[in-house]
Amino acid sequence: MKVIKTIKKMQSLSHHEKELRGTIGLVPTMGYLHSGHISLVKRAKKDCDLIVVSIYVNPTQFGESEDYKRYPRDLERDGKLAKAAGTDILFVPSNKEIYPDGYHTYIRVEELSGKLCGISRPIHFRGVAIIVAKLFNIVKPTRAYFGWKDAQQLIIIKKMVEDLNMDVEVIGLPTVREKDGLAVSSRNEYLSKKERKIAPVLYQALQKVKRMVDSGENNSAKVLKEAEDIIIKVKIKIDYLKAVNLTDLKDVKKIEKNTLIAVAAWIGGTRLIDNILIK
Ligand code: AMP
């Protein structure tokens, strides 16, 4: 596995390797790799000839009061995990490489970026869109792999790719969970023992929604109220709990096929998100 730090090197290597080997699969991450990230790498490995994993904690997607500084980082451990999963190239650019002095360009995917997480994190998806667009330009992947765990991010990236005619296939993969249902996340690291114990309640609430829908209930307000009751029983502050349409992220009154049930909540100082898609 090669570790590359500069854009110039990454770009010329991608160019060369694409001609030499064929398809490139990109897995963009913020590092502190876990089984969710590894599932993306393994799938990329099945589909593509060359696997690039990027590790970059992107400052422009964090609000001023958010956790950019304390976001967990461990490049040495990440390197070992990425290598073991079959990564060919680990791309780890610095902030200076990505945002040199005088940097000005951003991308805003209108309509979608201001919904769900965009309400409490108004600049978040502008940062996500620009870093992913830049990574696409730098790595020139044939396919790029993202997790459904961050459903809104996946939907926004798919829209950006479509709207800007980017020549890359975006692939969304299922959320990897701990045994008790908690979605695996680098931010789970922040949870105290007590908080970790109650965190699976988010998934339990989503499962309650699924059970109600499976048994024929489709009234969003009714279903969401039951889910909310499960969450507020423990010490968790809900940011949002919504049933939205997958294409425009607008609230739906009736839960049906392709309704996304999405939740964001604060457990102490940690903001966690989760979702399920009604099939
Ligand atoms: P992050 O490092 O948190 O920015 O995540 C990098 C990529 O991994 C994103 O596409 C995430 O959606 C994906 N990811 C994060 N957690 C999980 C998970 N538990 N299961 C599947 N994919 C995940």
Boltz pocket constraint, residues with backbone or C-beta under 6 A from the ligand:
constraints:
  - pocket:
      binder: B
      contacts: [[A, 28], [A, 29], [A, 30], [A, 31], [A, 35], [A, 36], [A, 37], [A, 39], [A, 40], [A, 145], [A, 146], [A, 147], [A, 148], [A, 149], [A, 150], [A, 173], [A, 174], [A, 175], [A, 176], [A, 177], [A, 183], [A, 184], [A, 185], [A, 186]]
      max_distance: 6.0
